């Protein structure tokens, strides 16, 4: 019996059956209206005329029901919108009946001549009966049939407006059945009160009552339904629940609701990014807009994580034109398609864009581009950033990160470009690997060029750490490893990293580029460092798995060139504040440009002749603080130490 009823609840009544029932109700209410009109004295009712009057009433009602499609709704999910539609249909059809009846009486057509009093009484009774019947069926379904289906138990965090919307979305869901156990709210004035019949409890009370002391077989979901809250506060709440073994779900921002309505399919588990979010960055949009508006912008490495997000943010400030260059043709095509799609949907007005598959190390190609476009601002994000790969390929690291930067910077200076903003990395500070050393040498060249007497371009350097979700980041790697069943690979139990979201990093790059006067090395406040093994554990919990039972963590040892922690400043550098509390200027003494230029030219001329050891040796000569770590090039440091000892 229960199986039969459960299968029955998944089916919906035919719309033609609903139309038939509506007309049956109309015939009953009209008959009742006639009886009321004659004070239930049946001797006054003329059966011969009554059947024509009833046929006339049903014909008009059916015409308007079909016209307005009031019978197509699912009765068990009747809402105020359905009631409003019925009110409209019955009111308009009753007015039509009233006018036709009076016209019939005037012309002595007795078959449609219905007394006005009957029409008015019929209107009110029919309106009440149709709406009441809909909500009666809905109520019976909610109280009986829905109890047959296994209900998903839910706790809603937030007893405000968003909490109520979430509750109504869950209750009105057409696929699953939800039972809202309680609201949680941090406002003490709401605790132990009821909101729409549901109790409001404190965080600890709700967890103790419905999770810790409840039946272990009951799976209780907690849905976070507060919008006006800082990312940091939300992250702390999510961390609290995660520490109790509870995975928090969250509703999306209002602007992402489908057709302005929240659906249960949009309620998703909180991601690891949400736990690492910080309070949003406030930038001076007016100054940035003045810096970018109506300018011609060149973005190198435009298809990368940082480059592509920079492009998205630049578009908001209405540049005159954006030139996008990158070697990665597929990623560049994807970015171009995304921009065109966004423009077509009306979300952003797309400026003129030029997309080219160019290599920044091709000096002739780059010079042609400068001659054709003459950009006013350059964001240089093109670089090789993968530490272990560059440790194996120092030739490519120097060619792209050093010589590629040198080519673009020289052209910027030659053509009098207003500003050149270089995207650097915290791995350039006290480098322990080839990638970091190559970026540090590029920093030195750019800063030296800024102070050169023949230069009018303002060169600015921005330094920051890891960005969440970037190509090569640990988070996408951990997600793939979890999906494949593990193990999750972490290089060292004590390794820590600074993290920043890609949009956050790009906002700060724009702000730093705006405020830069030339020669500065800007470092960003990266917040608190994150232990990578703790990150892995949280991602396991967020996936609903149990560490060492469902999935394990394997320590693989530091990769070539990797160090336990990153720095934003060397021991010889300190900072001075700027007007933005998250941006500081590193006091870095620029190198002598002429000497550095000669040294890099020497390296460039001999690059094809040198092996990997030779290239790294040259880097170490130019960057004394470059000490290899966990690398095959550590022997070069020993040789340098020995040489220094023998030749003091």
N, C-alpha and C positions, 0 to 999 in steps of 0.2 A: 504493500500500500504506500509506504513512504517513498519507494523508488518511483512508483507511478506519479505521485504528487510532485516529486522533485523534477521528473521529466515534464510534467504539465506546466510547472512554473517557468520553464524555459521557452514556452510557446506563447504567442500573442493572439488575441481574438481578431478575427477577420474584420476589416473596416466596414464591410457590407453588413455584418452582423451588428456592429455598433450603430450603423445608420438605421437598421431595422428596429433596434431597441429604442433609439431616440424617437423614431416616428411612433412607436407603440406608446412611449411616455407622453408624447404630444396628444395622441388620441385620448388617453386616459385623463390628462389634465384639461383638455377641452370639454370632455364629458362632465368632469367635475365642475368646471366653470359654468356650464349650462345648468346643472343642478343647483349650484349656489345662486345663480341669477333668478331661478324660479323658486327659491327657498325650499328646495327638495320636494316641491309639489309636482310629481311626475305627470299629472293630468294635463299640465300646460305644455309639456314637451310633445312636439309633433314629430313622430318617428319618420314620416315621409320626408320632411324638410331636413331633419337632423342629419340623415345620412349624406345629403348633398353638402350641407355645411361642413361636416367632418371631412369629406373628400376634398373640399375646397381648402380647408385649413392644412391638411396633410400635404396637398400639392404645393402650396406656397412654402411651407416649412421645408419640404424635401428639396425644392428648387434652391433655397438659400443655403441649406446644409451642403449640397453638392457644390454650389458656387464658392463658398468659403472653406470647403473641405474640413469642416469641424469634426468630422467622424474619423479622421485619419490618425489622430493622436493615440498613443498607448495609454489606455485608461489607468493602468496600475501606476503610471508615472505622471498622473495629472498634476499640473502646476497652475499658478495664478495666470500664466499666459493662456492656458486652455480655458480657464474660467472667463477671462476677458474676451476671448474669441466667441464663446457661447453667448455672453452678454450682448456682444455686437450683433450676432446672427439673429437671436430672438428679438432684439429691439427693432432691427431694420425690418425683419419679416412681419412683426406685429404692426408696425407703422404701415407697411404695404397692405396687410389684411384690413386694417382700419380704414384706409382710403378706398380700397376696392369695395368694402362692405357699404360704406356711406354712398359710394357711387351707385351700387346695386339698389340700395334702398330708394335713392333719389329717382332712379329710372324704373322702380317697381320690379326689379329682377329678384324675386324672392329666394332663388337658389343660392345667391351670394349675399343676401341681405341679413347680416348677423348684427344683433344689437351691440352698440358700442360698449356697453357694460360687460357683456360676455367677453369681448375682445380684450378689455383691460384686465378683467379677472384672470382670463386664460394666460395673458402675458406674464403676470407675476407668479402664477402657480407653475407654469411651464419653465420659466427661468430658474426658479428655486429647485424644481424637481430634477432638471437636467444637470445642474451643477452639483446638487446634493448626491445624485446617483454616481457621478464620477468620483467624488471624494469618498463616498461610501465604499466603492470597490477598491480604491487605493488604500483606505484604512484597513479593510478586511485582508487585503493582500499583505500589507505590512505586518499586521498582527498575527497572521496565521501562516501563509505560504512562505514568507521570508524566514520564519523560524525553522522551517524544514531544512533549508539550506544551511551549510556550515558558515557561520559568520566570522569574518576577520576582526579580531579585537584590536581597537585602535585607541591610543591616547594622543590628544592634540595639545601641543605645547604652544600656548597663546590663546587666551580667552577673549581676545579683542575681535575687531571686525574681520580680519583675515582668518582667525580661528573659526568664526561662524560660517564664513564662505566655504572653508575646508570641510567643516562638518556637513553642510548641506550637499556638497559635491559627493562626499562619501555615501551619504544616506540615499541620494538619488541615482547612484551608479546603477547602470542597467545590466552589468555583467556580474559583478561581485556583490556580496552582501557584507556590509560593515556594521560593527557595533561599537559606538563611541563610549568607552568606559568612563572617561573623565577629561576635563581640561587641566592643564598645568599652567600656572601663571606666577610670575615673580612679584606681582603687586599684592602686598599683604591684605589690602582692602577687599580683594576679590576672593580670597581663600575662604572655603566652606560656604560660598554662595552658589547659586545655580544660574546657569545661562542656558535659556531655551530647554530647561528641564535636565540639564547635565551638570553634575557637581564640579566645582573648581577646587583642586587640591594643590598643595605645595609640591615641589619636585620630589622631596624625600618621601612624603606620604604616598604619592602615586606609585613610586617605584617599589616601596615596601608592600603596598596593598596588592598591586596588580602584577608585579613581576617577581619580586623576591619570595613573597609568601603565597603566591598563586600556584595553581596547578602547573607543574613543569611542562605538561603537554600543550598548554595554551601558548600560542605564539602571538605575543603582543607587539604591535608596531607603534613607534612614537613618531609623530609627524610634526615637524617644526613649522609653525604657521605665523611667523612674525616677519614683517617686511622692513619696518623702520628700526633696524638694529645695525650696529657697526659690525663689520666682518670679524673684528677681534672678539667681540662679545659672543657672536654666534659660534666662533671657533672654540671658545672656552666652554660653552654649553655642550657642543658636540663632543669635546674631549671628556667632559664629565660623564656623559652617557656611555662613551666608548670604554672608559675605565670600569664601568659596571657591566661591560659585555653587551651593551644595548646599541644597536645600529640606528642612528637617527635618519629619518627621511625628511625631505624639505620640499616646500612648494616653490615653483619658479617665480621670478619677478613678474609683476603684473603685465609689463609690456611684452612678455613672452606667452601670455595666455592665448589659447586658440579662440579667435573671434571674440576676444574680451571675456571669455569664460574659462574657469578653472576646471580641468577634467582630472580624474583620478590617474589616468595614464601619464600625466605630467609630473606626478609626485614621485620623485626619485630618491635613491639613497644619497646621502651626503658623500662627496668625493674627498680624496686626500687633499686636493687643492683648497677645499673649504676649511680644512684644519690648519692650513699654512697661510690663509689669508690674513692680512693686517688691515688696519683702518685705511680707508681710501685716501689716495694722495690728492691734495688740492694744488692745482697749478694755476698760474696766472694766465688764463685763456686769452685775455685781451692782449697781453704782451706777446704771447706765442702767435696769435693771429696777426699782429702787426709784423712779426718776424717772417711769417710764412705767406700771408695773403698776397695773391697776385704775383708771386715769385715763381721762377723756373727752378725746379728742384731736381737734383740727380741723386738717386739712391743706388749704391753698389751693393751687391749681395742681397738684392731685393726679394729673392725667393726664399731666403732663410727665415728662421723663426723671428729674429729681431727685425730684419729688413722688411718682411711682409707686414708685420704689425706697425712699423713706422709708417709705411705707405698708407695703411688704413687710417691711422691717426692724422697724417698730414692732409688727407682729403677733406677732413672736417674743417680745416682752416682755409679752404678755397685757394689753393695755389693756382698759378696760371697754367703750369704744365709740370708733369712729373715724368722723368725719364728713368725707367727701371732696367737695370742690367744685372745679369747673373749668368753663370755657366750652366746651371741646372735647368735644362729646357722644360722638363715635365713640370717641375715645381713652379717655374715662371709662367707656363701656360695656365696652370691651375689658378695662380694668383690673378692673372689677367681675366680669366673666365669669371672668377668670383667678383671682381670689381665691376665687370660689365653686367653681371646678374644683379648686383646690389643697386647699380644705377638704374637698371630697367624696372626694378621693383619700387623705385621712388624713395628708397631709404637715404641715399646720398646722391648729390649732384656730382657727377664724375668730371674732373677737369680733363684737359687734353693729356693723354698718356702716350708714351712711346715705350715699347717693350723690345729689348734687344738681347740676344744670346751673345754676350760679349765677355771676354776674358780680360780682367784688369791688368794682366801682365803683357798684353799685346799693346805696346806703346803706340804704334801707328794707328791702330783701330781706335784707341782711346783719344788720340789727338784729333782724328777726324770727327769724332763725336763732339768734342769740345768746340771745334771750329763751326760745326753745324748748329749746335744748340746754345753754346755759351751759357751754361747754368749759372744761377746766382748763389745757390746754396748746395753743398754736397754733404750727404750723410754716407760715410764710408763704413759699410758693415761687411764687406766682402773679406772673408778670411777662412782659413782652415782652423778648426777649433778642437778636433778630436785628439786628445792627448796621446793615447797609445799609438794611433796611426802615424801621427807626426813624429813620434819617437823613432819609428821605423823609416820615415821619409823626410829627413831634415832638408833635403833638396827642395821638395815641394813647399815645406813650411817657409823656408827663406824666400823662395821664388814668389809665392803669393802674398804671404803676410808682410814681408819686408819690401821686396822689390815692387810688388803690385801696389802697395801703399805709397811707395816712393814715386812711382809713375803718376798716380792720380794726384798726389800732393804737389808734385812739380808742375803738372798741368794747371792745377788750381792757382798756383802762384803766378805762373806764366800768363794766364788769361785774366788775372785780377779778380778771381771769384771772391765774393763777399766773405763767405764763411765755409770752413771745412770742418766737419764734426766727425771725429774718428771714434768708432765703437771699440773699446779695448776690454780687457778682462782682469780679474783679480789674480789670475795665474801669471800675469806679467810682473807681479811683485815678488821679489826674491825668487825668481823662477827656479824650478827644479826639473823642468822638462823643456824639450825643444819648442813645443808650441808656445809656452809662456815666454821663453827667451826671444822667440821671433816677434811676438807682440810687443815685448819691452823694447826691442831695437826699433820697431816701427814707431812706438811712442817717442823715443829719443830723437828720431829723425824729424818727425812732425813738429815736435816742440822746438827743436833747433832751427828748423826752417822758418818758424814763426818769427824768431828773433833776428833773422837775416836781414841785412840792410836793403836788399833789392826786393823784398817781399812786402806786399800790401794786404794779402789775404790773412784773415784771422783764423788761426788753427786752434781747435779745441779738442781735448781728449776726454772721453768719459770712461770710467772704470766701474765695473760691477761684477757680481758673482754669478752663480748658476740661476737660470730662469726656469720656472716650472713649465713642463710640457715641451721644452725646446727639443730640437733634433739631438739625440744622444743623451738626453736627460735620464736620470735613474727611474723617474716615475713611469714613463711609457714602457721602459724595460721591465720593471717590476710587474706592471699590469699584464704584459705578455707572459711572463713567467708564472704568474698566478693562474691565468687562463689555461696554460698548458699543464698545470698540476704541480709546478715547482721542480726543483727547489729554487728559492730566491737567492741570488748570488750577491753577497756583499763583500767588498774587498778586505775590510778590516773592522773588528768590533768597535774601535774607537774613532773611526773616520767621521769627521763632521764637515758640513758644508753650509754656506749661506744660500738662502733661496729668495727669489723675488718673482712675481708674476711677470709675464711678457708685457702686458699692457702697462704695468707699473713702471717697468724699466724704460719703456719707450716714452712714457710721459716725462720721466726725469731727463731723458736724453734731449727731448724737445725743450724743456725748461733750461737745461744747462746750455744748450746751443743758443738759446735766446739771450741768456745773461752773459755769455762768454765774450770777453774783450780781446782774447788772443793769448795763446801760450799757457792757458790753465789746464791742469789735469784735475777733472772733477771726479770725486768718489761719492758713492751713494750710501746712504744708511740702509744696510741690508737686514736690520733687525737682529734677532737672536739666531745663533747658529743651530742647525738641526743635526742630530746624530742619525746617520743613515740607517743604522740597524733599528732604531726606534721608528723611523719612517716606514721601514719594511714591515715591522710588527703591526703598526696601525693599518697599513694597507691590507694585511691579512685579515684583521678583525673587520674592516669595512667590507670585505668580500664575503663575510659570513662564515669564515673558516677559522679553525683552531690551530695555533702554532704547535708544531711537532706532532700533531695528531693528523691533520689534513694536509699540512704542507710544512716544509722545513726551511731554515735559513742556512746557507752554506757559505763559509768564509773562504775566499779564494786567494787572499794575499793582495797586497798593493800592486797595481799595474805599473808597467814601466813609466817612470817620470811622475808618478802620482805621489802626493803628500797627504798627511793626515788632516791638515787644516789649511785653509786659504787665508791670505792676508790682503788688505786693501792698501796698506802703506808699508814702505820699507822702514827699517830702523832709523834711517837718516831723514825720513819725511815726517812732517806733522801737518796739521790741517788748520785752515782758517774758515770760519763760517760764512755762509751766504745768506741772502734774504729768505731762502727756502731751507727749512730745518732738516730736510732729508738730503740736501746736497752740500758737500763741503769741497773746498779747494785744497788739493795736496800741494804742499810747498816743495816743489821739485826743481832743483837747479838745472837749467837747460844745458845740454852739452854744446861744445863749440861746433857750430854747424860745418865749417870748412873742413876741420879734421875728421869729423864723423862722415861727411860726404865722401871724402877721399877713401876712408876705410871701407865704406859700403860699396863704392865703385870698384875697389880692389877685389872685394868678395864677389861682386857681380861678374867681373871679367873672368875670374878663375872658378866660378861655381861649377861649370860643366866638367872641369878637370879634377875637382876634389871629390874624395869619397865622403861617406857620412861622418867619419871621425874628423876629417879635415874641416868640414863645414861647422861641426859642433865646436871644434877648437877655436875657429874664428869667432864664433858667437861668444865663447867664454872670454876671449881676449877683450871684446868690446863691452861685455857685461860682466864685470868682476864678481857680482853677487850671484851669478848663475852657477849653482852647485847642483849637479845631478843627484837624483834620489831614486833608488830602486831601478837603476838604469845601466845599460852596457857602457854608458859614457862616464861612469864614476871613475874608471881608471884614468881618464884624462885629468880629473881633479887631483888624483894622487900624483900624476906626473908633474902637474903644475906646482903642487906643494913641494915635491922633491926638488924641482928646479929652483924654487924660491929659497929652499933651505941651502942648496949648494951655491946659489948666486944671490946672497943677501943684498 
